[in-house]
Amino acid sequence: MNKLKFTFLILYLAFSSSFAQNSEISELDTINSSFSEPILVDGVFAIIGDNVIFHSDINSLIEQYQSQYQMQGVQYSDFEIREQAVEELLLQKILLHFAAIDSIEIDNNEIDNELNQRMLYFEQQLGSKEKILEYFQQPSITALSDEFRPLIRDQKITQKMRYQITKNTTVSPLEVSKFYSKLNVDDIPVVSEQFQIAQITKIPDAAVLSVEETLSKLEDLRNRILNGADFATMAILYSEDPGTNRNGGALYEIRKGMGLAKQFEAVAFSLSPGDVSEIFETEFGYHIIELIERRGNEVDLRHILMTPKISNKDMLQAQSFLKSLKSDIIGQKMTFFDAAQEFSSDSETRYNGGLIINPNTNNSFFSSSEIDPVLLNEINLLEIGQMTDPVYIKLPNGKEAYRIVKLVAKYPEHVANLNDDYAFLNNYFNNIKQQEEINNWYRQKIKDVYIYSTDNLLSYSFYNNLLNNE
């Protein structure tokens, strides 16, 4: 259980960020003497409002930090690592406490979508669903999902709370320049080695027969439902959407602009309660929808997804196509840019000539830590302008594909400067400013939360900072 929870935590930067080192924080009335001391069960480290931290939580996070630092070649004392773990978990629980007071909630659909993305990530990293279960020591994907959901919920709530605190925080170009000019030479951040990469992705086309079989099965299900079969039961038995099939295909509180496929959204909002849609297609496959209820601009619905099966032959054809396309590019029959625009299956990069945008910075530069390790190994073998051979990938929507990747540019590690690294510095200083906002929020709120611990929290420097407004 602990291995499960905290591997998940580390892999996804879960929960709230800790204070920066030596962060300034205000006066705190943490242990209010008007409260009687609670009776703590074995294993409880601290109570923060209605939230609990267990000793096992801290010990497991310590193990993960130790493993992480060992891989990075960084050394901290045992107490320093323990303090980091205590600080991380304590401040996370404080954010959760006030999120509950502010009625910040996360939609179940958002949790399910995030869960699906993470399951796909683990499958890509570990190789199969069976290996996922073996690694996390769980009997089934359902059991594993049930363990992950509350973790995702807490992470999402914490992120939302931090966003509420910092959403109006920005830095102007003048502020960036002032920030930069005040830095000592030794304090100017270093920009790690950066890569610009482009891709051409080929999703295999399902054979006509496979598409026809899928449409026939879905049409049969639709007819059974129209003749009285229960939609939810049909979804449980036949839907291929792992995020919703177990709850009868239900999606609740759907609003326009939530990130659903445009075709899906359009059909959902065209129906009246009780209607069952015609079959329609999205990037995920073929669907039918039953509208449960409409409340103004919000709907509840059920859906069934079926996807045409891709054969090994289909996959080999996609791989062969990209091999041929790479040869044409090398032979100067077309440019990579033009080939991406004409042939790539990835709509997000196709119109940029395949250039991949970093979602963390909204520019096209990636550090090595932001690139999948397998792909990074491939890229490190390339000279600028060269391409990989077709590489198998599994896309976020669950589909299998091949892609060729081009190394567009490579920039060595260097000390940041305003001319070349403005976007990096803007993000760097904005993070500092956001942390100051978080600190100010704690300064205002921390005195209103009840904290009791079996440990001596005063032995931790971050906690003394809270008490002494340092």
VOGU-895491 format. One record per residue (C-alpha): x, y negated, z; residue in three letters; residue number from 1; chain. Coordinates in nm, 3 decimals, decimal comma. Layout:
BEGIN
- east  north  up  res  n  chain
- X  Y  Z  ALA  NUM  A $
...
//
This chain:
BEGIN
- east  north  up  res  n  chain
- 0,000  0,000  0,000  MET  1  A $
- 0,271  -0,250  0,096  ASN  2  A $
- 0,480  -0,154  -0,205  LYS  3  A $
- 0,173  -0,209  -0,419  LEU  4  A $
- 0,082  -0,545  -0,276  LYS  5  A $
- 0,418  -0,708  -0,269  PHE  6  A $
- 0,554  -0,576  -0,596  THR  7  A $
- 0,243  -0,733  -0,743  PHE  8  A $
- 0,311  -1,050  -0,546  LEU  9  A $
- 0,669  -1,091  -0,666  ILE  10  A $
- 0,603  -1,002  -1,029  LEU  11  A $
- 0,343  -1,271  -1,065  TYR  12  A $
- 0,466  -1,543  -0,833  LEU  13  A $
- 0,154  -1,479  -0,633  ALA  14  A $
- 0,001  -1,709  -0,379  PHE  15  A $
- 0,114  -2,054  -0,270  SER  16  A $
- 0,458  -2,205  -0,314  SER  17  A $
- 0,661  -2,262  -0,001  SER  18  A $
- 0,783  -2,603  0,100  PHE  19  A $
- 1,106  -2,722  -0,053  ALA  20  A $
- 1,405  -2,685  0,174  GLN  21  A $
- 1,404  -2,952  0,448  ASN  22  A $
- 1,061  -3,070  0,332  SER  23  A $
- 0,903  -3,350  0,527  GLU  24  A $
- 0,587  -3,262  0,715  ILE  25  A $
- 0,383  -3,429  0,979  SER  26  A $
- 0,284  -3,385  1,338  GLU  27  A $
- 0,105  -3,064  1,418  LEU  28  A $
- -0,126  -2,952  1,695  ASP  29  A $
- -0,093  -2,590  1,595  THR  30  A $
- -0,178  -2,401  1,909  ILE  31  A $
- -0,468  -2,585  2,064  ASN  32  A $
- -0,467  -2,515  2,435  SER  33  A $
- -0,846  -2,543  2,443  SER  34  A $
- -0,862  -2,208  2,263  PHE  35  A $
- -0,818  -1,893  2,463  SER  36  A $
- -0,548  -1,663  2,332  GLU  37  A $
- -0,700  -1,391  2,114  PRO  38  A $
- -0,644  -1,025  2,178  ILE  39  A $
- -0,429  -0,909  1,887  LEU  40  A $
- -0,440  -0,557  1,752  VAL  41  A $
- -0,117  -0,373  1,688  ASP  42  A $
- 0,064  -0,499  1,380  GLY  43  A $
- -0,078  -0,852  1,370  VAL  44  A $
- 0,189  -1,120  1,332  PHE  45  A $
- -0,030  -1,430  1,323  ALA  46  A $
- -0,384  -1,561  1,292  ILE  47  A $
- -0,438  -1,874  1,082  ILE  48  A $
- -0,799  -1,983  1,101  GLY  49  A $
- -0,987  -1,676  0,979  ASP  50  A $
- -0,683  -1,532  0,800  ASN  51  A $
- -0,440  -1,273  0,931  VAL  52  A $
- -0,074  -1,195  0,860  ILE  53  A $
- 0,046  -0,848  0,953  PHE  54  A $
- 0,402  -0,755  1,043  HIS  55  A $
- 0,388  -0,507  0,755  SER  56  A $
- 0,312  -0,796  0,516  ASP  57  A $
- 0,626  -0,978  0,626  ILE  58  A $
- 0,846  -0,668  0,621  ASN  59  A $
- 0,731  -0,573  0,272  SER  60  A $
- 0,789  -0,924  0,140  LEU  61  A $
- 1,135  -0,923  0,299  ILE  62  A $
- 1,216  -0,601  0,112  GLU  63  A $
- 1,104  -0,755  -0,216  GLN  64  A $
- 1,308  -1,071  -0,155  TYR  65  A $
- 1,615  -0,862  -0,071  GLN  66  A $
- 1,576  -0,664  -0,392  SER  67  A $
- 1,523  -0,981  -0,594  GLN  68  A $
- 1,826  -1,158  -0,447  TYR  69  A $
- 2,042  -0,851  -0,496  GLN  70  A $
- 1,957  -0,849  -0,868  MET  71  A $
- 2,034  -1,222  -0,886  GLN  72  A $
- 2,362  -1,186  -0,696  GLY  73  A $
- 2,242  -1,432  -0,429  VAL  74  A $
- 2,319  -1,382  -0,060  GLN  75  A $
- 2,111  -1,493  0,237  TYR  76  A $
- 2,126  -1,383  0,599  SER  77  A $
- 1,857  -1,147  0,727  ASP  78  A $
- 1,705  -1,428  0,932  PHE  79  A $
- 1,700  -1,668  0,636  GLU  80  A $
- 1,512  -1,412  0,428  ILE  81  A $
- 1,272  -1,346  0,714  ARG  82  A $
- 1,207  -1,718  0,750  GLU  83  A $
- 1,133  -1,746  0,378  GLN  84  A $
- 0,881  -1,462  0,405  ALA  85  A $
- 0,712  -1,608  0,714  VAL  86  A $
- 0,695  -1,953  0,555  GLU  87  A $
- 0,554  -1,819  0,228  GLU  88  A $
- 0,277  -1,621  0,394  LEU  89  A $
- 0,192  -1,876  0,662  LEU  90  A $
- 0,152  -2,163  0,417  LEU  91  A $
- -0,044  -1,942  0,180  GLN  92  A $
- -0,293  -1,864  0,457  LYS  93  A $
- -0,326  -2,233  0,544  ILE  94  A $
- -0,418  -2,313  0,185  LEU  95  A $
- -0,671  -2,029  0,185  LEU  96  A $
- -0,818  -2,160  0,510  HIS  97  A $
- -0,889  -2,504  0,367  PHE  98  A $
- -0,999  -2,361  0,033  ALA  99  A $
- -1,276  -2,181  0,221  ALA  100  A $
- -1,375  -2,504  0,395  ILE  101  A $
- -1,386  -2,681  0,057  ASP  102  A $
- -1,595  -2,393  -0,089  SER  103  A $
- -1,339  -2,319  -0,359  ILE  104  A $
- -1,437  -1,993  -0,525  GLU  105  A $
- -1,316  -1,785  -0,818  ILE  106  A $
- -1,551  -1,634  -1,073  ASP  107  A $
- -1,545  -1,253  -1,083  ASN  108  A $
- -1,503  -1,266  -1,461  ASN  109  A $
- -1,182  -1,466  -1,416  GLU  110  A $
- -1,052  -1,207  -1,172  ILE  111  A $
- -1,137  -0,922  -1,411  ASP  112  A $
- -0,971  -1,099  -1,705  ASN  113  A $
- -0,656  -1,158  -1,502  GLU  114  A $
- -0,661  -0,799  -1,382  LEU  115  A $
- -0,680  -0,673  -1,740  ASN  116  A $
- -0,384  -0,890  -1,842  GLN  117  A $
- -0,176  -0,762  -1,554  ARG  118  A $
- -0,264  -0,400  -1,619  MET  119  A $
- -0,150  -0,446  -1,979  LEU  120  A $
- 0,174  -0,601  -1,852  TYR  121  A $
- 0,241  -0,307  -1,622  PHE  122  A $
- 0,161  -0,063  -1,901  GLU  123  A $
- 0,410  -0,240  -2,128  GLN  124  A $
- 0,678  -0,237  -1,860  GLN  125  A $
- 0,623  0,117  -1,727  LEU  126  A $
- 0,512  0,290  -2,047  GLY  127  A $
- 0,169  0,436  -1,971  SER  128  A $
- -0,128  0,425  -1,735  LYS  129  A $
- -0,009  0,750  -1,577  GLU  130  A $
- 0,327  0,592  -1,492  LYS  131  A $
- 0,147  0,291  -1,344  ILE  132  A $
- -0,044  0,519  -1,108  LEU  133  A $
- 0,272  0,709  -1,021  GLU  134  A $
- 0,464  0,389  -0,947  TYR  135  A $
- 0,193  0,239  -0,728  PHE  136  A $
- 0,099  0,575  -0,575  GLN  137  A $
- -0,271  0,541  -0,658  GLN  138  A $
- -0,511  0,819  -0,767  PRO  139  A $
- -0,686  0,623  -1,043  SER  140  A $
- -0,692  0,294  -1,232  ILE  141  A $
- -1,020  0,217  -1,056  THR  142  A $
- -0,859  0,259  -0,714  ALA  143  A $
- -0,561  0,049  -0,821  LEU  144  A $
- -0,791  -0,222  -0,956  SER  145  A $
- -0,983  -0,230  -0,629  ASP  146  A $
- -0,654  -0,293  -0,446  GLU  147  A $
- -0,547  -0,567  -0,687  PHE  148  A $
- -0,871  -0,767  -0,697  ARG  149  A $
- -0,845  -0,933  -0,353  PRO  150  A $
- -0,479  -1,016  -0,424  LEU  151  A $
- -0,571  -1,181  -0,752  ILE  152  A $
- -0,857  -1,362  -0,584  ARG  153  A $
- -0,628  -1,508  -0,315  ASP  154  A $
- -0,369  -1,605  -0,573  GLN  155  A $
- -0,626  -1,775  -0,794  LYS  156  A $
- -0,784  -1,958  -0,502  ILE  157  A $
- -0,443  -2,078  -0,384  THR  158  A $
- -0,353  -2,197  -0,734  GLN  159  A $
- -0,686  -2,378  -0,759  LYS  160  A $
- -0,631  -2,542  -0,421  MET  161  A $
- -0,285  -2,660  -0,523  ARG  162  A $
- -0,429  -2,793  -0,847  TYR  163  A $
- -0,694  -2,988  -0,658  GLN  164  A $
- -0,420  -3,145  -0,448  ILE  165  A $
- -0,188  -3,233  -0,738  THR  166  A $
- -0,419  -3,272  -1,040  LYS  167  A $
- -0,371  -3,649  -1,061  ASN  168  A $
- 0,006  -3,634  -1,022  THR  169  A $
- 0,204  -3,748  -1,327  THR  170  A $
- 0,540  -3,909  -1,393  VAL  171  A $
- 0,583  -4,191  -1,643  SER  172  A $
- 0,888  -4,223  -1,872  PRO  173  A $
- 1,005  -4,510  -1,651  LEU  174  A $
- 0,979  -4,290  -1,340  GLU  175  A $
- 1,175  -4,013  -1,511  VAL  176  A $
- 1,449  -4,261  -1,598  SER  177  A $
- 1,457  -4,395  -1,241  LYS  178  A $
- 1,460  -4,045  -1,091  PHE  179  A $
- 1,747  -3,947  -1,317  TYR  180  A $
- 1,954  -4,260  -1,252  SER  181  A $
- 1,935  -4,204  -0,875  LYS  182  A $
- 2,074  -3,850  -0,890  LEU  183  A $
- 2,432  -3,785  -0,789  ASN  184  A $
- 2,634  -3,622  -1,064  VAL  185  A $
- 2,643  -3,294  -0,873  ASP  186  A $
- 2,264  -3,301  -0,828  ASP  187  A $
- 2,167  -3,335  -1,195  ILE  188  A $
- 1,987  -3,014  -1,288  PRO  189  A $
- 2,145  -2,770  -1,528  VAL  190  A $
- 1,945  -2,655  -1,828  VAL  191  A $
- 2,002  -2,284  -1,874  SER  192  A $
- 2,069  -2,128  -2,212  GLU  193  A $
- 1,768  -2,198  -2,434  GLN  194  A $
- 1,624  -2,011  -2,731  PHE  195  A $
- 1,383  -2,104  -3,007  GLN  196  A $
- 1,219  -1,801  -3,161  ILE  197  A $
- 0,959  -1,734  -3,428  ALA  198  A $
- 0,761  -1,422  -3,506  GLN  199  A $
- 0,552  -1,253  -3,772  ILE  200  A $
- 0,303  -1,012  -3,618  THR  201  A $
- 0,118  -0,738  -3,803  LYS  202  A $
- -0,183  -0,577  -3,640  ILE  203  A $
- -0,259  -0,253  -3,828  PRO  204  A $
- -0,579  -0,250  -4,028  ASP  205  A $
- -0,807  0,030  -3,918  ALA  206  A $
- -0,899  0,269  -4,195  ALA  207  A $
- -1,238  0,204  -4,353  VAL  208  A $
- -1,365  0,538  -4,224  LEU  209  A $
- -1,272  0,447  -3,865  SER  210  A $
- -1,454  0,113  -3,893  VAL  211  A $
- -1,762  0,284  -4,035  GLU  212  A $
- -1,762  0,542  -3,756  GLU  213  A $
- -1,739  0,268  -3,492  THR  214  A $
- -2,022  0,067  -3,646  LEU  215  A $
- -2,237  0,379  -3,674  SER  216  A $
- -2,185  0,468  -3,306  LYS  217  A $
- -2,259  0,115  -3,191  LEU  218  A $
- -2,570  0,091  -3,410  GLU  219  A $
- -2,692  0,419  -3,261  ASP  220  A $
- -2,640  0,282  -2,908  LEU  221  A $
- -2,825  -0,038  -2,998  ARG  222  A $
- -3,121  0,160  -3,131  ASN  223  A $
- -3,131  0,374  -2,816  ARG  224  A $
- -3,135  0,058  -2,604  ILE  225  A $
- -3,412  -0,098  -2,813  LEU  226  A $
- -3,609  0,224  -2,763  ASN  227  A $
- -3,581  0,207  -2,387  GLY  228  A $
- -3,234  0,327  -2,285  ALA  229  A $
- -3,073  0,125  -2,005  ASP  230  A $
- -2,807  -0,113  -2,140  PHE  231  A $
- -2,598  -0,095  -1,821  ALA  232  A $
- -2,589  0,284  -1,832  THR  233  A $
- -2,486  0,281  -2,197  MET  234  A $
- -2,209  0,032  -2,115  ALA  235  A $
- -2,076  0,250  -1,833  ILE  236  A $
- -2,075  0,556  -2,058  LEU  237  A $
- -1,953  0,412  -2,387  TYR  238  A $
- -1,808  0,059  -2,363  SER  239  A $
- -1,434  0,036  -2,424  GLU  240  A $
- -1,389  -0,286  -2,226  ASP  241  A $
- -1,198  -0,172  -1,913  PRO  242  A $
- -1,276  -0,496  -1,733  GLY  243  A $
- -1,656  -0,463  -1,745  THR  244  A $
- -1,759  -0,107  -1,831  ASN  245  A $
- -1,749  0,011  -1,470  ARG  246  A $
- -2,012  -0,251  -1,372  ASN  247  A $
- -2,242  -0,192  -1,666  GLY  248  A $
- -2,078  -0,443  -1,899  GLY  249  A $
- -2,190  -0,736  -1,684  ALA  250  A $
- -2,043  -1,085  -1,713  LEU  251  A $
- -2,193  -1,344  -1,482  TYR  252  A $
- -2,195  -1,725  -1,477  GLU  253  A $
- -2,063  -1,758  -1,831  ILE  254  A $
- -2,028  -2,117  -1,949  ARG  255  A $
- -1,915  -2,259  -2,279  LYS  256  A $
- -1,545  -2,332  -2,299  GLY  257  A $
- -1,439  -2,060  -2,052  MET  258  A $
- -1,196  -1,910  -2,302  GLY  259  A $
- -1,415  -1,635  -2,442  LEU  260  A $
- -1,388  -1,554  -2,812  ALA  261  A $
- -1,580  -1,816  -3,009  LYS  262  A $
- -1,796  -1,556  -3,183  GLN  263  A $
- -1,882  -1,397  -2,848  PHE  264  A $
- -1,977  -1,731  -2,696  GLU  265  A $
- -2,187  -1,831  -2,997  ALA  266  A $
- -2,389  -1,509  -2,992  VAL  267  A $
- -2,434  -1,514  -2,613  ALA  268  A $
- -2,583  -1,864  -2,614  PHE  269  A $
- -2,809  -1,791  -2,911  SER  270  A $
- -3,005  -1,523  -2,724  LEU  271  A $
- -3,311  -1,540  -2,501  SER  272  A $
- -3,335  -1,334  -2,180  PRO  273  A $
- -3,395  -0,969  -2,263  GLY  274  A $
- -3,270  -1,001  -2,621  ASP  275  A $
- -3,015  -0,754  -2,758  VAL  276  A $
- -2,788  -0,900  -3,025  SER  277  A $
- -2,701  -0,758  -3,362  GLU  278  A $
- -2,353  -0,606  -3,389  ILE  279  A $
- -2,083  -0,871  -3,427  PHE  280  A $
- -1,705  -0,873  -3,448  GLU  281  A $
- -1,434  -1,052  -3,247  THR  282  A $
- -1,058  -1,005  -3,231  GLU  283  A $
- -1,121  -0,737  -2,966  PHE  284  A $
- -1,353  -0,521  -3,176  GLY  285  A $
- -1,728  -0,487  -3,227  TYR  286  A $
- -1,987  -0,588  -2,967  HIS  287  A $
- -2,351  -0,597  -2,876  ILE  288  A $
- -2,484  -0,827  -2,603  ILE  289  A $
- -2,792  -0,820  -2,383  GLU  290  A $
- -2,878  -1,153  -2,224  LEU  291  A $
- -2,983  -1,110  -1,862  ILE  292  A $
- -3,057  -1,468  -1,757  GLU  293  A $
- -3,001  -1,826  -1,868  ARG  294  A $
- -2,965  -2,119  -1,625  ARG  295  A $
- -2,916  -2,437  -1,824  GLY  296  A $
- -2,567  -2,415  -1,973  ASN  297  A $
- -2,485  -2,092  -1,789  GLU  298  A $
- -2,576  -1,733  -1,877  VAL  299  A $
- -2,549  -1,384  -1,729  ASP  300  A $
- -2,511  -1,100  -1,978  LEU  301  A $
- -2,406  -0,743  -2,043  ARG  302  A $
- -2,201  -0,629  -2,338  HIS  303  A $
- -2,069  -0,315  -2,498  ILE  304  A $
- -1,737  -0,317  -2,685  LEU  305  A $
- -1,621  -0,056  -2,932  MET  306  A $
- -1,293  -0,070  -3,121  THR  307  A $
- -1,206  0,120  -3,441  PRO  308  A $
- -0,934  0,372  -3,369  LYS  309  A $
- -0,591  0,303  -3,514  ILE  310  A $
- -0,412  0,611  -3,645  SER  311  A $
- -0,039  0,679  -3,653  ASN  312  A $
- -0,062  0,634  -4,029  LYS  313  A $
- -0,208  0,286  -3,980  ASP  314  A $
- 0,078  0,197  -3,743  MET  315  A $
- 0,342  0,324  -3,984  LEU  316  A $
- 0,189  0,120  -4,265  GLN  317  A $
- 0,212  -0,197  -4,053  ALA  318  A $
- 0,574  -0,120  -3,968  GLN  319  A $
- 0,655  -0,052  -4,334  SER  320  A $
- 0,486  -0,375  -4,440  PHE  321  A $
- 0,706  -0,581  -4,206  LEU  322  A $
- 1,021  -0,400  -4,320  LYS  323  A $
- 0,936  -0,491  -4,679  SER  324  A $
- 0,851  -0,848  -4,578  LEU  325  A $
- 1,184  -0,884  -4,398  LYS  326  A $
- 1,364  -0,766  -4,713  SER  327  A $
- 1,178  -1,025  -4,919  ASP  328  A $
- 1,278  -1,301  -4,676  ILE  329  A $
- 1,643  -1,193  -4,677  ILE  330  A $
- 1,627  -1,177  -5,057  GLY  331  A $
- 1,495  -1,535  -5,057  GLN  332  A $
- 1,171  -1,439  -5,231  LYS  333  A $
- 0,998  -1,642  -4,959  MET  334  A $
- 1,090  -1,824  -4,639  THR  335  A $
- 1,012  -1,692  -4,293  PHE  336  A $
- 0,791  -1,997  -4,240  PHE  337  A $
- 0,582  -1,927  -4,550  ASP  338  A $
- 0,564  -1,554  -4,475  ALA  339  A $
- 0,435  -1,623  -4,125  ALA  340  A $
- 0,169  -1,860  -4,254  GLN  341  A $
- 0,050  -1,610  -4,514  GLU  342  A $
- 0,082  -1,275  -4,341  PHE  343  A $
- 0,107  -1,305  -3,960  SER  344  A $
- -0,184  -1,168  -3,758  SER  345  A $
- -0,113  -1,408  -3,472  ASP  346  A $
- -0,334  -1,714  -3,513  SER  347  A $
- -0,152  -1,901  -3,235  GLU  348  A $
- 0,183  -1,903  -3,417  THR  349  A $
- 0,089  -1,848  -3,781  ARG  350  A $
- 0,030  -2,214  -3,862  TYR  351  A $
- 0,360  -2,314  -3,698  ASN  352  A $
- 0,548  -2,086  -3,934  GLY  353  A $
- 0,564  -1,831  -3,652  GLY  354  A $
- 0,731  -2,064  -3,400  LEU  355  A $
- 0,637  -1,954  -3,047  ILE  356  A $
- 0,534  -2,223  -2,797  ILE  357  A $
- 0,634  -2,185  -2,432  ASN  358  A $
- 0,310  -2,208  -2,228  PRO  359  A $
- 0,505  -2,325  -1,923  ASN  360  A $
- 0,647  -2,634  -2,092  THR  361  A $
- 0,436  -2,677  -2,409  ASN  362  A $
- 0,750  -2,695  -2,619  ASN  363  A $
- 0,932  -2,429  -2,820  SER  364  A $
- 1,226  -2,371  -2,585  PHE  365  A $
- 1,258  -2,056  -2,372  PHE  366  A $
- 1,515  -1,972  -2,106  SER  367  A $
- 1,635  -1,613  -2,088  SER  368  A $
- 1,423  -1,555  -1,776  SER  369  A $
- 1,109  -1,646  -1,972  GLU  370  A $
- 1,167  -1,387  -2,245  ILE  371  A $
- 1,073  -1,021  -2,214  ASP  372  A $
- 1,397  -0,832  -2,131  PRO  373  A $
- 1,354  -0,588  -2,420  VAL  374  A $
- 1,308  -0,872  -2,668  LEU  375  A $
- 1,597  -1,065  -2,511  LEU  376  A $
- 1,829  -0,771  -2,576  ASN  377  A $
- 1,721  -0,776  -2,942  GLU  378  A $
- 1,767  -1,153  -2,971  ILE  379  A $
- 2,114  -1,145  -2,816  ASN  380  A $
- 2,226  -0,925  -3,106  LEU  381  A $
- 2,120  -1,188  -3,362  LEU  382  A $
- 2,297  -1,480  -3,516  GLU  383  A $
- 2,093  -1,797  -3,568  ILE  384  A $
- 1,860  -1,742  -3,863  GLY  385  A $
- 1,866  -1,362  -3,840  GLN  386  A $
- 1,563  -1,139  -3,775  MET  387  A $
- 1,499  -0,825  -3,577  THR  388  A $
- 1,370  -0,508  -3,735  ASP  389  A $
- 0,996  -0,448  -3,675  PRO  390  A $
- 0,942  -0,403  -3,300  VAL  391  A $
- 0,637  -0,237  -3,144  TYR  392  A $
- 0,434  -0,454  -2,905  ILE  393  A $
- 0,106  -0,435  -2,719  LYS  394  A $
- -0,085  -0,762  -2,740  LEU  395  A $
- -0,271  -0,932  -2,452  PRO  396  A $
- -0,603  -0,820  -2,602  ASN  397  A $
- -0,487  -0,457  -2,580  GLY  398  A $
- -0,425  -0,407  -2,950  LYS  399  A $
- -0,108  -0,242  -3,076  GLU  400  A $
- 0,106  -0,414  -3,336  ALA  401  A $
- 0,453  -0,461  -3,482  TYR  402  A $
- 0,642  -0,785  -3,519  ARG  403  A $
- 0,967  -0,921  -3,653  ILE  404  A $
- 1,131  -1,198  -3,453  VAL  405  A $
- 1,367  -1,464  -3,586  LYS  406  A $
- 1,623  -1,649  -3,377  LEU  407  A $
- 1,559  -2,007  -3,489  VAL  408  A $
- 1,806  -2,182  -3,258  ALA  409  A $
- 2,017  -2,123  -2,950  LYS  410  A $
- 2,136  -2,393  -2,711  TYR  411  A $
- 2,413  -2,331  -2,455  PRO  412  A $
- 2,378  -2,403  -2,085  GLU  413  A $
- 2,441  -2,771  -2,014  HIS  414  A $
- 2,383  -3,052  -1,766  VAL  415  A $
- 2,050  -3,216  -1,841  ALA  416  A $
- 2,046  -3,555  -2,011  ASN  417  A $
- 1,763  -3,791  -2,101  LEU  418  A $
- 1,826  -3,786  -2,475  ASN  419  A $
- 1,812  -3,409  -2,530  ASP  420  A $
- 1,617  -3,282  -2,231  ASP  421  A $
- 1,341  -3,534  -2,162  TYR  422  A $
- 1,066  -3,269  -2,156  ALA  423  A $
- 1,269  -3,057  -1,914  PHE  424  A $
- 1,339  -3,354  -1,686  LEU  425  A $
- 0,978  -3,472  -1,700  ASN  426  A $
- 0,865  -3,129  -1,583  ASN  427  A $
- 1,145  -3,113  -1,323  TYR  428  A $
- 1,059  -3,448  -1,166  PHE  429  A $
- 0,686  -3,387  -1,190  ASN  430  A $
- 0,735  -3,069  -0,986  ASN  431  A $
- 0,920  -3,273  -0,723  ILE  432  A $
- 0,641  -3,528  -0,715  LYS  433  A $
- 0,377  -3,256  -0,689  GLN  434  A $
- 0,566  -3,101  -0,398  GLN  435  A $
- 0,558  -3,438  -0,225  GLU  436  A $
- 0,182  -3,445  -0,276  GLU  437  A $
- 0,154  -3,097  -0,125  ILE  438  A $
- 0,364  -3,212  0,171  ASN  439  A $
- 0,141  -3,516  0,218  ASN  440  A $
- -0,162  -3,291  0,212  TRP  441  A $
- -0,013  -3,071  0,484  TYR  442  A $
- 0,071  -3,382  0,684  ARG  443  A $
- -0,296  -3,478  0,680  GLN  444  A $
- -0,450  -3,132  0,723  LYS  445  A $
- -0,218  -2,912  0,925  ILE  446  A $
- -0,328  -3,043  1,264  LYS  447  A $
- -0,681  -2,917  1,196  ASP  448  A $
- -0,598  -2,549  1,157  VAL  449  A $
- -0,567  -2,308  1,449  TYR  450  A $
- -0,253  -2,092  1,443  ILE  451  A $
- -0,164  -1,823  1,694  TYR  452  A $
- 0,130  -1,584  1,664  SER  453  A $
- 0,289  -1,304  1,861  THR  454  A $
- 0,627  -1,430  1,741  ASP  455  A $
- 0,811  -1,743  1,849  ASN  456  A $
- 0,734  -1,964  1,550  LEU  457  A $
- 0,951  -2,239  1,698  LEU  458  A $
- 1,256  -2,030  1,608  SER  459  A $
- 1,186  -2,105  1,240  TYR  460  A $
- 1,317  -2,436  1,108  SER  461  A $
- 1,025  -2,493  0,871  PHE  462  A $
- 0,785  -2,463  1,165  TYR  463  A $
- 0,985  -2,713  1,368  ASN  464  A $
- 0,958  -2,950  1,072  ASN  465  A $
- 0,582  -2,913  1,095  LEU  466  A $
- 0,581  -2,987  1,467  LEU  467  A $
- 0,830  -3,272  1,460  ASN  468  A $
- 0,719  -3,451  1,143  ASN  469  A $
- 1,057  -3,396  0,978  GLU  470  A $
//
